[in-house]
């Protein structure tokens, strides 16, 4: 495996894959190991490393197969999840890529590559399937608390080779979560202050940092408001959809998504959102006014 890692670092992906394959064959020939868990972990690492080689060479189908094998042996590994997601994305299998990126974020919400992947897949699926794209997604697995540890992953996590998960630093999940929640709240408040000053672009940055730590409905709707002001309507729709996933009857999310959809000339979906809002608040004057505008278009 170490020889394979050296070849990978030199950009020799074919030779690296061959070395990982030889290592896998040697493990197989060794038969039943005394420590079955350690053997499974080693096989998982080798498969994930070989998957990285396949991904670099554009062999996305082989990458998917190796990542799936790695995840069967050691579920919820960050690197195989990210590599399989990248391969699915390259194959334009966007729903499966979205599921893997979202699963990776359950394991470690700080992985920027997964956040970026979710954003790309959300845009692609929104364009492909419209506002109801979530209804066509496969189920997203729930990651157990025991697997929600911080793995040692670089920002460009789809590349590079694995070190065994056992060597990765493990934080204190309870402490980091409490600190993260407090930091998320502070960032959201800073974003709110920037909105009051009319600095929507900077506010988006604050809300985005907050959402990396805590996916809160109000933060999504606040960022959607900024996107509306910046005329980034697709992003506004995306944020409102995320808010509605967390709170299906959220009035602000319905109203702001309707506004964004109107600007995108998706009048039918915009009217549907306003009607949903009016079921909850029949006398909402802003919604009634927007509905009148929509009916005139």
C-alpha positions in Angstrom: 0.0 0.0 0.0 2.8 2.4 0.8 4.4 1.8 -2.6 1.0 2.5 -4.2 0.7 5.8 -2.2 4.1 6.9 -3.5 3.2 6.2 -7.1 -0.1 8.1 -6.5 1.7 11.1 -5.1 3.9 11.1 -8.3 0.8 11.1 -10.5 1.4 7.5 -11.6 -2.2 6.5 -11.1 -2.1 3.3 -13.2 0.9 1.8 -11.4 -0.6 2.9 -8.1 -3.8 1.1 -8.9 -1.9 -2.0 -9.8 0.0 -2.0 -6.5 -3.2 -1.6 -4.5 -4.7 -4.5 -6.5 -1.6 -6.6 -5.6 -2.0 -5.7 -1.9 -5.7 -6.7 -2.0 -4.7 -10.0 -3.5 -2.1 -10.6 -0.8 -4.7 -9.9 1.9 -7.1 -12.4 0.2 -4.4 -15.0 0.0 -3.5 -14.6 3.7 -7.0 -16.0 4.5 -8.8 -15.2 7.7 -7.0 -12.7 9.8 -6.7 -12.8 13.6 -8.3 -9.4 13.7 -11.2 -9.4 11.3 -12.0 -5.7 11.9 -8.4 -4.6 11.1 -8.4 -6.7 7.9 -11.7 -5.2 6.8 -10.4 -1.7 7.5 -7.2 -2.4 5.5 -9.3 -3.7 2.6 -11.5 -0.7 2.7 -8.5 1.7 2.6 -7.0 -0.2 -0.3 -10.3 -0.1 -2.3 -10.8 3.6 -1.5 -7.2 4.3 -2.6 -7.7 2.4 -5.9 -11.0 4.3 -6.4 -9.0 7.5 -6.2 -6.8 6.2 -9.0 -9.8 5.3 -11.1 -11.3 8.7 -10.5 -8.1 10.5 -11.6 -8.1 8.4 -14.8 -11.8 9.0 -15.5 -12.8 5.4 -14.9 -15.9 6.5 -13.0 -17.7 3.2 -13.1 -14.7 1.4 -11.5 -14.4 4.2 -9.0 -18.1 3.7 -7.9 -17.6 -0.1 -7.6 -14.5 0.2 -5.4 -16.0 2.9 -3.2 -19.1 0.8 -2.7 -16.9 -2.1 -1.7 -15.0 0.1 0.7 -18.2 1.3 2.3 -19.6 -2.2 2.6 -16.5 -3.0 4.7 -16.4 0.2 6.7 -19.7 2.1 6.5 -19.7 5.9 6.3 -16.1 6.5 5.4 -15.7 10.1 4.3 -13.2 9.5 1.4 -15.1 6.7 -0.3 -18.3 8.7 0.0 -16.8 11.8 -1.5 -15.0 9.8 -4.3 -18.2 7.9 -5.2 -20.1 11.2 -5.2 -17.6 12.8 -7.5 -17.8 9.7 -9.8 -21.6 9.8 -9.8 -21.4 13.6 -10.6 -19.1 12.9 -13.6 -21.6 10.2 -14.8 -24.4 12.8 -14.4 -26.2 10.6 -11.8 -26.9 13.6 -9.8 -29.5 12.2 -7.3 -27.0 9.5 -6.2 -24.2 12.1 -6.0 -26.4 14.4 -3.9 -27.2 11.5 -1.4 -23.5 10.7 -1.0 -22.5 14.4 -0.4 -25.3 14.8 2.1 -24.3 11.6 3.9 -20.7 12.8 4.1 -21.9 16.0 5.7 -23.7 14.0 8.4 -20.4 12.3 9.2 -18.5 15.7 9.3 -20.3 18.9 8.6 -17.0 20.8 8.2 -16.0 19.1 4.9 -16.1 21.9 2.3 -15.9 19.6 -0.7 -19.2 18.0 0.5 -20.9 21.4 0.9 -19.8 22.5 -2.5 -21.0 19.2 -4.0 -24.4 19.6 -2.4 -24.7 23.1 -3.8 -23.8 21.9 -7.3 -26.1 18.9 -7.2 -29.0 21.0 -5.9 -28.6 23.5 -8.8 -28.4 20.6 -11.3 -31.4 18.8 -9.9 -33.4 22.0 -9.7 -32.7 22.7 -13.4 -33.5 19.1 -14.3 -36.6 18.3 -12.2 -37.9 21.7 -11.0 -38.9 22.7 -7.5 -40.2 19.2 -6.7 -36.8 17.6 -7.4 -36.5 16.3 -3.8 -39.4 14.0 -4.3 -37.4 12.0 -6.8 -34.3 11.4 -4.6 -33.4 8.0 -3.2 -33.5 7.9 0.6 -30.6 9.5 2.4 -29.2 7.1 5.1 -29.1 8.2 8.7 -25.5 8.2 10.0 -25.3 6.8 13.5 -23.8 9.0 16.2 -20.9 6.5 16.5 -19.9 7.3 12.9 -20.1 11.1 13.3 -16.5 11.6 14.1 -14.0 14.0 12.5 -11.9 12.3 9.9 -8.6 13.7 8.6 -9.7 15.0 5.2 -8.1 17.8 3.2 -10.3 20.4 1.5 -9.9 18.8 -1.9 -11.1 15.5 -0.3 -11.9 13.8 -3.5 -8.2 13.4 -4.3 -5.3 12.0 -2.4 -5.1 8.6 -0.8 -6.4 7.3 2.4 -4.7 6.7 5.7 -6.5 4.2 7.9 -9.5 5.8 9.7 -8.1 4.6 13.0 -5.2 7.0 12.8 -7.4 10.0 12.2 -7.8 12.5 15.1 -11.1 12.1 16.9 -12.6 15.1 18.6 -15.1 15.4 21.4 -18.4 15.4 19.4 -20.5 16.8 22.2 -18.1 19.7 22.9 -17.5 20.5 19.3 -21.3 20.5 18.6 -22.0 22.9 21.5 -19.2 25.2 20.3 -20.3 25.0 16.7 -23.9 25.9 17.6 -22.8 28.9 19.5 -20.5 30.0 16.6 -23.3 29.4 14.1 -25.6 31.7 16.2 -23.0 34.4 16.3 -22.4 34.3 12.6 -26.1 34.5 11.9 -26.5 37.6 14.1 -23.5 39.2 12.3 -25.3 38.4 9.0 -28.5 40.0 10.3 -26.6 43.2 11.2 -25.1 43.3 7.7 -28.5 43.0 6.1 -29.7 46.0 8.2 -26.8 47.9 6.7 -27.7 46.8 3.2 -24.6 44.8 2.7 -26.2 41.6 1.3 -23.1 40.2 -0.3 -21.2 40.1 3.0 -24.2 38.9 4.8 -24.4 35.9 2.5 -20.8 35.0 3.5 -21.8 35.1 7.2 -24.9 33.0 6.7 -22.9 30.5 4.6 -20.4 30.1 7.4 -23.2 29.7 9.9 -24.9 27.0 7.8 -21.7 25.0 7.7 -22.0 24.6 11.5 -25.8 24.4 11.9 -28.5 24.0 9.2 -31.1 26.3 10.6 -34.3 27.2 8.8 -34.1 30.9 9.7 -30.5 31.1 8.4 -31.6 29.7 5.0 -34.5 32.1 4.7 -32.3 35.0 5.7 -29.7 34.1 3.1 -32.5 33.7 0.5 -33.6 37.3 1.2 -30.0 38.4 0.4 -30.0 36.3 -2.8 -33.2 38.0 -3.8 -31.7 41.4 -3.2 -28.6 40.3 -5.3 -30.9 38.9 -8.0 -29.5 35.4 -7.6 -32.8 33.8 -8.0 -31.8 30.2 -8.4 -29.8 30.4 -5.2 -32.8 31.9 -3.4 -35.0 29.1 -4.6 -32.5 26.6 -3.4 -32.2 28.1 0.1 -36.0 28.3 0.5 -36.3 24.7 -0.5 -33.8 23.8 2.2 -35.7 25.8 4.7 -38.9 24.0 3.7 -37.3 20.7 4.1 -36.7 21.6 7.7 -40.1 23.3 8.2 -42.6 22.5 5.4 -45.0 25.3 6.4 -42.5 28.1 6.9 -44.2 31.2 5.6 -41.0 33.2 4.9 -39.6 30.4 2.8 -42.8 30.0 0.8 -43.1 33.7 0.2 -39.4 34.2 -0.8 -39.4 31.1 -3.0 -42.5 32.4 -4.7 -40.8 35.7 -5.3 -37.7 34.0 -6.8 -39.8 31.7 -9.0 -41.7 34.7 -10.3 -38.5 36.4 -11.3 -37.5 33.1 -13.0 -40.8 33.2 -14.9 -41.9 29.9 -13.3 -45.3 31.3 -12.6 -47.1 28.1 -12.0 -44.8 27.0 -9.2 -44.8 30.5 -7.7 -48.6 30.5 -7.5 -48.5 27.1 -5.9 -46.2 28.4 -3.2 -48.4 31.4 -2.5 -51.5 29.3 -2.3 -49.7 27.0 0.2 -48.8 30.1 2.3 -52.3 31.4 2.2 -53.7 28.2 3.6 -51.7 29.0 6.7 -52.2 32.7 6.7 -55.3 33.6 4.6 -54.9 37.4 5.3 -51.2 37.7 4.6 -51.3 41.0 2.6 -47.9 40.6 1.0 -48.9 37.2 -0.3 -52.3 38.3 -1.5 -50.6 41.2 -3.4 -48.1 38.9 -5.0 -50.8 36.5 -6.0 -52.6 39.3 -7.7 -49.5 40.2 -9.6 -49.0 36.6 -10.7 -52.6 36.3 -11.9 -52.0 39.3 -14.1 -48.9 37.7 -15.8 
